[in-house]
Amino acid sequence: MNAIFPTPDATESERLLTGDEMEAALRDIGARRYHNLHPFHRLLHDGKLSKDQVRAWALNRYYYQAMIPVKDSAVLARMHDAELRRIWRQRIVDHDGDAPGDGGIERWLKLAEGVGFQRDYVLSTNGILSATKFAVEAYVHFVSERSLLEAIASSLTEMFSPTIISERVAGMLKNYDFITKETLAYFDKRLTQAPRDADFALDYVKKHATTPELQRQAMAALTFKCNVLWVQLDALYFAYVAPGMIPPDAWQPGVGLVAGADAPKPEAGPRRTVPGDTPRLPRGVRLRDDETRGKTVLLAPERTFDLDDNAVAVLKLVDGSRTVSQIADELGTIYAADPRAIEADICVMLDGLAEKRVLER
């Protein structure tokens, strides 16, 4: 099933939910699907991305920011109630500003400049990943073609925005010496704008989703929007982190930067696992007992990996909280072996899994 257009989660299909139940169902979608859960964002917030990987995020996210007022204009054009239009058009003002040099898009350009980009390069949208453009444009088409209720419901990701903003700002200021508070000024206003917009949209959805079918449509619309945000990070993760092969028409490190911001660096080899890493299995990857063959395998989307007993012992301790050193210490106790010798073997094994994109560090 296409990740952009998902089948809605199973819900109570025969009963009209109360307003509180509807709100709880919408919030549950965010708790499970919002992009703060994406591996790329965890790396971004935890300071585990390189400067060029942060730049790739800033550049690609610009396309989403630039298209938000286009999306909101499409919604506005479908509103027949003047009061509703007056409320909704504030979203366009928030991003476009009342005058040149004002608004959210301008503040995002300042963010991009703050990490080293030339403004003209960002405005050109050259180097933005094709998947980023596809996801963002799919969102614009969605609000243009679906019902007004679905268009407004899709904006309810704003309910979850303040949490991710707080994590992002605190984490980036703490972990990246090239990031300043001025660089991240875009997010200051969003801390008040997003809750205001979310409250209005939630009110509208609860009032106008008057049948079980309309409630399902609203929930599916929010699920769709969560997937739009998720796919954008998928694109970044697989192009710039996984380790990826950067598409030739995408941004390449050293391109479009202010003179002297950074000299182009030679392409690095694959990142190696170190004892302080905290490995985890990515979303959709898990250990599974194959009862037919009497062995444990690593199950990934459309792939299965056979494991020897040593790999199984290690992966059973890979939970996203233990470091490689801690895993080695536990195995050393279990098998009465030197933990540091085990540690070296673990690093080699995890390198192989990371290269196959079934392990994160």
C-alpha positions in Angstrom: 0.0 0.0 0.0 1.4 3.4 -0.9 2.6 5.2 2.2 1.3 8.5 1.0 -2.3 7.3 0.7 -2.8 4.8 3.6 -5.7 2.7 4.5 -7.2 4.4 7.7 -6.6 2.6 11.0 -9.4 0.5 12.2 -11.9 2.5 14.3 -15.3 2.1 15.8 -17.0 2.0 12.4 -20.7 1.7 13.5 -20.9 4.3 16.3 -20.7 8.1 16.3 -18.0 9.1 18.7 -18.6 11.8 21.2 -16.5 15.0 20.9 -14.1 13.9 23.6 -13.8 10.4 22.0 -13.1 11.9 18.6 -10.4 14.2 20.0 -8.8 11.2 21.8 -8.9 9.2 18.5 -7.2 12.1 16.6 -4.5 12.5 19.3 -3.9 8.8 19.3 -3.0 9.0 15.6 -0.4 11.6 16.4 1.0 9.6 19.3 1.6 6.7 16.9 2.4 8.4 13.6 3.7 11.9 14.1 7.2 12.5 12.7 8.8 13.2 16.0 9.1 9.3 16.1 11.1 9.2 12.9 14.8 8.0 13.2 16.0 11.1 11.4 14.4 13.4 13.9 15.9 11.4 16.8 19.3 11.9 15.2 18.7 15.6 14.6 17.5 16.3 18.2 20.3 14.2 19.8 23.1 15.9 17.9 24.0 12.9 15.9 23.9 14.4 12.4 26.8 16.1 10.6 26.6 19.7 9.6 25.9 18.7 6.0 23.1 16.4 7.1 21.5 19.3 9.1 21.9 21.4 6.0 20.1 18.8 3.9 17.2 18.9 6.4 17.0 22.7 6.4 17.1 22.9 2.6 14.5 20.2 2.0 12.2 21.5 4.7 12.2 24.9 3.0 10.0 23.4 0.2 7.4 22.4 2.7 7.5 25.8 4.4 7.2 27.6 1.1 4.2 25.6 0.0 2.2 26.0 3.2 0.6 29.3 2.2 -0.1 27.7 -1.3 -1.9 24.9 0.5 -3.8 27.3 2.8 -4.8 29.4 -0.2 -6.3 26.3 -1.8 -8.3 25.7 1.4 -9.4 29.3 1.6 -10.7 29.3 -2.0 -13.1 26.6 -1.0 -14.7 28.4 2.0 -18.0 30.1 1.4 -18.3 31.6 4.9 -16.7 35.0 5.3 -16.0 34.5 9.0 -14.3 31.2 8.3 -12.1 32.8 5.6 -11.1 35.7 7.9 -9.9 33.1 10.4 -8.1 30.9 7.9 -6.3 33.6 6.0 -4.3 34.4 9.2 -2.4 31.2 8.4 -1.3 32.7 5.1 -0.2 35.9 6.7 1.8 34.0 9.3 3.9 32.4 6.6 3.9 35.1 3.9 4.1 38.1 6.3 2.4 41.4 5.9 5.4 42.9 4.0 8.7 41.8 2.4 11.1 40.5 5.1 8.3 39.3 7.3 6.6 35.9 8.0 7.5 32.3 8.5 9.0 31.7 5.1 11.4 34.6 5.6 12.4 33.2 9.0 13.0 29.8 7.4 15.3 31.4 4.8 17.2 32.9 7.7 17.5 29.4 9.2 18.9 28.1 5.9 21.3 31.1 5.7 22.3 30.4 9.3 23.6 26.9 8.4 25.6 28.3 5.4 23.3 28.5 2.4 23.1 31.3 -0.2 19.6 32.6 -0.2 19.3 32.4 -4.0 20.2 28.8 -3.9 17.4 28.0 -1.4 14.8 30.0 -3.3 15.7 28.2 -6.5 14.6 24.9 -4.9 17.5 23.2 -6.9 18.8 20.2 -5.0 15.6 19.4 -3.2 14.9 15.6 -3.2 12.3 14.4 -5.6 10.5 12.5 -2.8 10.3 15.8 -0.8 8.6 17.5 -3.7 6.3 14.6 -4.3 5.1 14.5 -0.7 4.6 18.2 -0.3 2.7 18.5 -3.6 0.6 15.5 -2.7 -0.5 17.5 0.3 -1.5 20.5 -1.8 -3.5 18.3 -4.1 -5.1 16.6 -1.2 -6.6 19.8 0.3 -7.6 20.9 -3.2 -9.5 17.8 -4.1 -10.9 16.3 -0.9 -13.8 17.7 1.2 -13.3 20.9 3.3 -13.6 18.8 6.4 -10.8 16.5 5.3 -8.6 19.5 4.3 -9.0 21.1 7.7 -8.6 17.8 9.5 -5.3 17.2 7.8 -3.9 20.4 9.4 -4.4 18.8 12.9 -0.8 17.8 13.0 -0.5 21.3 14.6 -1.8 19.7 17.8 1.5 17.9 18.2 3.8 20.6 16.9 4.8 22.4 20.2 6.3 19.2 21.6 8.5 18.5 18.6 9.5 22.2 18.4 10.6 22.2 22.1 12.6 19.1 21.6 14.1 20.3 18.3 15.2 23.8 19.6 16.6 22.5 22.9 18.4 19.6 21.2 19.9 21.6 18.4 21.1 24.4 20.6 22.7 22.0 23.0 24.3 19.7 20.4 25.4 21.8 17.4 27.9 24.6 17.8 26.9 26.1 14.4 23.3 26.6 15.5 22.2 29.8 17.4 19.0 31.0 18.9 18.7 33.5 16.0 19.1 30.6 13.5 16.0 28.9 15.0 13.9 32.1 15.4 11.3 30.5 13.0 10.1 28.3 15.8 9.5 31.1 18.4 6.2 32.2 16.8 5.1 28.7 15.9 4.9 27.9 19.6 1.8 30.2 19.8 0.6 30.0 16.2 0.4 26.2 16.1 -1.8 25.8 19.2 -4.1 28.6 18.0 -4.5 26.9 14.6 -5.0 23.5 16.1 -7.7 24.7 18.5 -9.7 26.1 15.7 -9.3 23.1 13.4 -10.1 20.7 16.2 -13.2 22.6 17.0 -14.3 22.6 13.4 -13.7 18.9 12.9 -15.6 18.0 16.1 -18.5 20.2 15.0 -18.7 19.1 11.4 -17.8 15.4 11.6 -21.4 14.5 12.3 -21.5 10.8 11.2 -19.3 7.8 11.7 -18.2 8.1 8.0 -17.3 11.7 8.3 -15.3 11.0 11.5 -13.4 8.2 9.6 -12.7 10.6 6.8 -11.3 13.2 9.3 -9.1 10.6 11.0 -7.8 9.3 7.6 -7.0 12.9 6.6 -4.9 13.3 9.7 -3.2 10.0 9.1 -2.4 11.1 5.5 -0.8 14.3 6.7 1.3 12.4 9.3 2.5 10.3 6.4 3.3 13.4 4.3 5.7 14.5 7.1 7.1 11.0 7.6 7.9 10.5 3.9 9.9 13.7 3.8 12.1 12.4 6.6 12.3 9.0 4.9 13.7 10.8 1.9 16.4 12.6 3.9 17.3 9.5 5.9 17.8 7.2 3.0 19.6 9.9 0.9 21.9 11.3 3.5 22.1 9.0 6.6 21.4 5.3 6.0 24.3 5.5 4.6 22.8 6.7 1.4 23.8 7.4 -2.2 22.8 11.0 -2.7 20.9 11.3 -6.0 22.8 13.2 -8.6 20.1 15.9 -8.9 19.9 16.4 -5.1 21.9 18.7 -3.0 25.5 17.8 -2.7 27.7 18.9 0.2 29.5 22.1 -0.7 27.0 23.3 -3.2 25.0 26.5 -2.8 26.9 27.7 0.3 28.1 31.1 1.1 31.8 31.5 0.1 34.0 30.2 2.9 31.1 28.7 4.9 32.8 25.3 4.5 35.2 23.8 2.1 33.8 20.7 0.3 35.0 17.6 2.2 36.0 14.4 0.5 33.3 11.8 0.7 33.6 9.8 3.9 33.5 6.0 4.1 30.7 4.1 5.9 30.3 5.1 9.5 31.6 2.4 11.9 29.9 1.3 15.1 31.7 2.4 18.2 31.3 1.2 21.8 29.3 4.3 22.9 26.7 3.8 20.2 23.1 2.9 21.3 21.9 0.6 18.5 18.2 0.0 17.8 16.1 -1.8 15.3 14.4 0.6 12.8 10.6 0.8 12.5 9.3 -2.3 10.8 12.3 -4.5 11.7 12.1 -7.2 14.4 13.3 -10.5 15.6 11.0 -13.4 14.8 11.1 -17.1 15.7 10.8 -19.2 12.5 9.2 -22.3 14.0 9.3 -24.2 10.7 13.1 -24.1 10.6 13.6 -23.9 14.3 15.7 -20.7 14.3 15.4 -17.0 14.9 15.5 -14.6 11.9 15.6 -10.8 11.5 12.4 -9.7 9.7 12.5 -6.5 7.7 10.0 -5.2 5.0 10.2 -7.6 2.1 13.4 -9.1 3.5 14.4 -11.8 6.0 17.9 -12.4 7.4 19.1 -15.6 8.9 21.0 -15.2 12.1 23.6 -17.3 14.0 23.3 -17.8 17.7 25.8 -15.1 18.5 23.8 -12.5 16.5 20.6 -13.6 18.1 22.1 -13.1 21.6 23.3 -9.6 20.7 20.1 -8.5 19.0 17.9 -9.6 21.9 19.8 -6.9 23.9 19.5 -4.2 21.2 16.6 -2.2 22.6 17.6 1.5 21.9 18.7 2.0 25.6 21.8 -0.1 26.0 25.1 1.0 24.5 27.4 -1.5 22.6 29.6 -1.5 25.7 26.7 -2.4 28.0 25.6 -5.2 25.7 29.1 -6.6 25.7 29.3 -6.4 29.5 26.0 -8.4 29.8 27.1 -11.0 27.3 30.5 -11.2 29.1 28.8 -12.0 32.3 26.5 -14.6 30.7 29.2 -16.4 28.8 32.1 -15.8 31.2 34.1 -14.1 28.4 36.1 -10.9 28.1 33.6 -8.1 27.4 36.1 -6.1 25.4 36.7 -8.9 23.0 33.0 -9.4 22.6 32.6 -5.7 22.1 34.8 -5.7 19.0 32.9 -8.6 17.5 29.6 -6.9 18.2 30.8 -3.7 16.4 31.7 -5.7 13.3 28.4 -7.5 13.3 26.4 -4.3 13.8 28.3 -2.6 11.0 27.1 -5.3 8.6 23.5 -4.9 9.7 23.7 -1.1 9.4 25.0 -1.4 5.9 21.9 -3.5 5.1 19.8 -0.7 6.6 18.2 -3.0 9.3 20.0 -1.3 12.3 20.3 2.3 13.5 23.0 3.6 15.8 
